Amino acid sequence: MMKSKPAGGQKAGGIQKVGGKSLADDLGSALLDALPHPMVLVDHDGIIRVANDAAEEFFQASELVLSRHTIADVIPFGSPLVALIEQVRDRGAPVTEYKVDIGTPRIGIDRVVDIYASPLPERPGAVVVMLQERSMADKIDRQLTSRGAARTVTGLAAMLAHEIRNPLSGIRGAAQLLEPTVSEEDRALTQLITDEADRIKKLVDRMEVFSDERPIEREPVNIHVVLDHVKRIALSGFARNIRIVAEFDPSLPPVHANRDQLIQVFLNLLKNAAEAIGPDPDGEIVLSTAFRPGVRLSVPGSRQKVSLPLEFCVRDNGPGVPPDLLPHLFDPFVTTKPNGTGLGLALVAKIVGDHGGVIECESQPRRTVFRVLMPAFTATGGKPVAVNHGDTGG
């Protein structure tokens, strides 16, 4: 929201006056509001005297409301930002601090920012503070990490398929040959050997998916048809006792993707959400789609930055992901399930990455969001193509 500027003007000493303020002051305020990063001026007494539009949005309060508080009132107790401001005053020089969490229940629990603070010589004791959120940088970093992890699993899968399958087949065959010749008590052991050999084979088969490097056959896909299909599967099986809500943007252009692989991605995400909710009678999963222009990333196989304007989210009100697990959620063999393999989300990350997209997870108790950003299908002119969504099957 842009702050309203007073109208009317007068000349004073050769400078255009606007509502009692010089044109230079008015332009300065407009420039501050044009900045995409939150910026505040903290006076010598800690009071927030100036806040640009981005700061109002960040702190979820108007400049007028913020001006009634000190900076310590709007950030977590004991935040290093207060000490950093004092350091700027003492040194009389700019100070930078990276990856500082200043989240609160009001503005959001996980708000990690880089802080740039500088003294204002014209106003003794005043400090200008600029915050730069790291969310997009962390998204990119997480995605690159997931792609690297997938490549590691690719090599491991190929090795396992070659080195394990043959001896595994021999072990299983030997157990089957022994079964008719042993006692009833020992027969349970031979059956256990057979079952475990089958389980290991299934694990190797799942890992082999990572070694599939064939080009993806892609086409314009209506994501709402995909999500409705996945929703029907979930409601008829693993999520039959969970409420699933669809919040779709009907004007969304098609996604440039492989339909079957998208089904695999969102089935996996819905299954994870359902398992996280468990038997909770108030369990709810929300599927949402939105158009988010402005997100552009460099992806493998393309010299130009690719736009990722399509946002697809799976949100659940389960207990949330443990904070120590969150940074490694898309790594192979990372799982909280007692019998899980830890390959489901790694495969999801690989598929999304192969499509040139990004996946991330934000989690707190009662609100976990898996967010997928993907490219839209474009015509020869380079603009997203609209699609007639019609009846998606509800």
N, C-alpha and C positions, 0 to 999 in steps of 0.2 A: 504494500500500500504506500503510495506516494503521499508525502505530507502536503497539505494545501499551502500555497504561497499567497501572501496578501497581494491584492491588486493595487493599482494606482502608482504614480511615480512623480519624482521631482528631481531637479538638478541641484547638486551641491558640490561646489569646488570641482566642477568638471566631471563628476562621477554621477551616473544615473542612479537615483534613489528609488527603491521599490518598497513601498509600505514602511519607510523609515530605515530600511536596510540598503546598503550599497548593492549595485549589480554584481560586484565581485563576491559579496557575501552570499547572495542568492545563487550565483553559479556554483560557489563552493558547496553549498548545501545540496544542489542538484547533482553535482559530481559525486558527493558522498552517497547519495541515494542510488546512483547508478552502479556503484560497486556491488559485485555479487557476494562479497564477504561481509559478515557482521563487523561493524566498527563502532566503538564507543569512546567518548572522551571522559576520563575519570579525573575529577578535580582533586585538589590537595587533601580534601576531607573525605575522599573516597566516594563522593556522590557522583552518579552518572549524569553528566550535564548535557551530552549530545549522544544521540543514537541514530544511525542511518536506518533505512528501510529494512535492510537485511538483518540488522540487529533486532529490530522490532519483531521480525518474523522468527528469528532464532530463539529469543527469550519469551515469545508469546505474550508480549506486552507492548503498549504504545510508548513513544518517547516521553509523553507526559507522565505515565505511570512509572516508568524507569527512573525519571528524574527525582522521584520521591524516595529512592532507595540508594544504598551504597552498593558497590559492586559485590561486596561480601554477601549481601542479601539475596542475590540471584544466582549464586554458584554454590556448589557443595561446601559444607563446613570443612575447614582445613585445606581447601583447594590451593595448589601451588601458585595459582594465578595471583592471589593476594600478595604472596611473598615476592613474586616476580615484579609486580608493580612497584613495591617498595625498593626492590633492587634497582629498577630503572631510575627512581628518584635519587637514590644514594649515589649511583654511578654517573647520573646525568647522561647516559648513553643508551642506545637501543639494546634490547635483550630479546632473544628468540628461544622458545621452548617447544619441543616437538612431542606429539602424541600424548596430550593431556586430556583426561576424561573430566569434563565439567557437566556431565549429565545430572539431571534432577528429575523427580517424578513429574514436574510441571512441563519441562521442555523435552523430556525423553531420558531414559535411563542411560543409554549408551551413546554419548555425544563426544567422540574423540576429536580433538582439534589440535592444530598447530597454532601457537600464539606468537604474535609479533607485537611487541610493546616498545614505544618510543616516547621520550620526553617532548613536551611542547614548550620551546624556549620562551615564546611570547606570553606564556601563562605559568609562572613558577609553581611547581608541585603537581601540575597536570600531566597526565599520561594518556597517550592515544593507544588503544588496544585494538588489534585486528585479529579475528579468529578465522581460521581456514579449516573447514571440516575435511577429514581424511577419508570419508566414506567411499568416494569414487576411486581414490588411489588404492585403498585397501581391497576394493572389489577387483581391480585389475590384478593386484598382487596375488589375491587368493585364486583367481582364475588361472594365472600363469603357474602357480604352485600345483593346482589340480591337474593341469595339462601335463606338467612334468611328472607328477605321480602316476598319471595314466600311462605315460611312456615307459615308466619303470615297470609297471605291471605288465605291459605288453611284452617286454623281454622276458619277464619272469614266467608269464603264461606259456610262451613258446618253449621255454626250457622245461617247465613242468610237464607239458603235453608230451614232450619227447622222452624225458627221463623217468616219468612216473607211470605212464599208462601201461607199458609192457610189464614191468614187475608187478604192478597192481593187478593186472589181468591174471598173472601167474598165481598170485596169492589167493585171489578169489576162486580160481579153478581148483587149486589144491584144497581149499576149504570145502568146496562142493564134493570133491572126491572122497574126502574124509568123512563127510556127514553120515553116509549109510553104514559106516563101519564102526562108529563110536557109540558109546552108551547114550541114553536119553539125556543124562546130565551134561555130558560133554557136547551133545548136539547143539545145546544152547550156545556154547562157545563158538562152534563152527558157524552158526547162524549169525552171531555177533561179528565175526570176521567178515562174512559176506556183506552184511549190512554196512559196516564201516568202510569196506572197499568201495561199495556203491556210492556212499556219501562223499568219499574223497574224489571219485570219478566225476560226480556232479559238480563239485567245487572246481575241478580242473576245467570242466566244460564251460562253466560260467566265466572263468578267467580268460578262456580262449577268445571270448568276445572282444577283449581289449586288444587283441593282436590283429583284428580285422581293420586293415588300412585301406580298403577299397573306397573309391570316391562315393560320396553319398548322393543318391538320386533324389534331387529336390524339385519341388514344384510349389505353386501357390496353394497354401493350405488354410482353410477356415478354422482358426483355433477354437472357435466356439463349438463346432461340430466335434472336434477332438475332445474337448473338455466335457461336453455332454455325454459322449460315448464312455469316457472314463468314469464319469459320475454314475452312469447306469450300472457299469460293472461293479463299482464300489458298493452301491446301495443294495445290489443283489448278493453281495458276498461279505467281504471283510468289514464294511462300514454300514451294515444293515441297521444298526441301532444308533447311528450318528446322523445328526442333521447336517446336510450339505447345502450351502447357500451359494448361488451364482450371482455375481455382480459384474456383468459384462458391459463393455462399451460397444454398442451396436454398430458404430461407424468405423470400427477398426479395420484396417486393410489386412489382406492375407499375409501370413508369415511364409518366408521362403525356407521350406523345410521338408523333411521326410515324414509323412503322416504316421507311419508305423513306429518310427523312433520317438516321435512326440508322444504317442500313446504310451510307450514304454516309460518315458520320463515322468509323465504325470501320474501314471498308475503307481509308480514307485513312490512318488512324493505323497500321494493320497494314502497309500498303505502305511508309510511312515507316520503320517499325521494320525491315522486311525489307531495305530499301535501305541502312539504316545498318549492319546486320550484314554484308551482302555475302556473300562466299564462305566466311566463317568456318565450319568444320565443327562447331564447338561452339555455333553460334548458337541462341538460344532466345528465344521470345516468350511472355510469360505474360499471359493474360487473366484478370482477377479482378473480382469484384463483392462489395460489402459494404454493410451498413446502418450509416450514421454519423449518429445523431441529434444535434441541437444546432446544426446549421449553418442559419442563417436569414439571408436577404439581401433587400434591397429591389430589385425588378426593375421595368423599364418596364411600364406597363399595369396595375399593381397598387398599391393604396393600402396594403395590408398586406404585412408581410414574409413571404416565401415560404420554406418549409422545403425544404432540399435534402439529404435524408438518404441518397440513393442514390449510391454511389461506384462508378464503373466505371474500371478501370485497364488500360492497355496498357504492359507493361514489357518492355524488351529489354536484352540484354547486349552491345550494340554499343559503339563507342568514345565515345559521349556527344556532347552538343551543346557547341560552343565557348562559354565563359562570356560572351564579348562579344556573342554572338548571342542568348543565352537570353532577355534582357528584351524582345527584338523578334521573337520566334519567330512570333507570331500576326499580325504586321503584314504587309500586302500587299507582294509583290515581294521578300520576304526569303527567301533560300534558300542552301543550301550545294551544291546540285546543279549541275553544269556546264550542263545543259540544262533546269533547272527554271524554272518561271514564278514561283514564290513565292506562288501563290494557293491552294494546297491547304489549308494550315493556317489561312489567313485565312478560307476558306470554312467550315472546321470550327468556328472560333471564332464565326462569324456564326450557324451553325445552332444551336450550343449556346446562344448568347446569346438567339436567338429563342425558344428553349424555356424561357428564364428560368434557365438553368444557368450553371455556371462551368467553365472548363477551365484547367488549369495544367500546367506541365512542370517536373520536377525532374531534374537530370542530373549525373552524374559518370561517369568511365570505368567501363564494364562494367555500368552501371545507369542507364537512362533511363526515367522513368515519366511517361506522359501520364495525368493524373487528371481525370475528368469527374464533376462533382457535378450531379445533376438532381433535379427534384421527383418524388415518387411520386404515382400516381393515388390520389385520395381519394374516398370515398363522401360522401353528403350530410352525414354526421356529422363529416366532417373528418379521420377516421382513415384511415391507409393501408389499402388493401384487399389482403388476401392473395390469392395466385394459386396455382393448382395447376400447378406447373411440369411435372410428369410427365416424359415422355421428350422431351428437347429435341433429340434427333436425334444426340447424341454425336459 
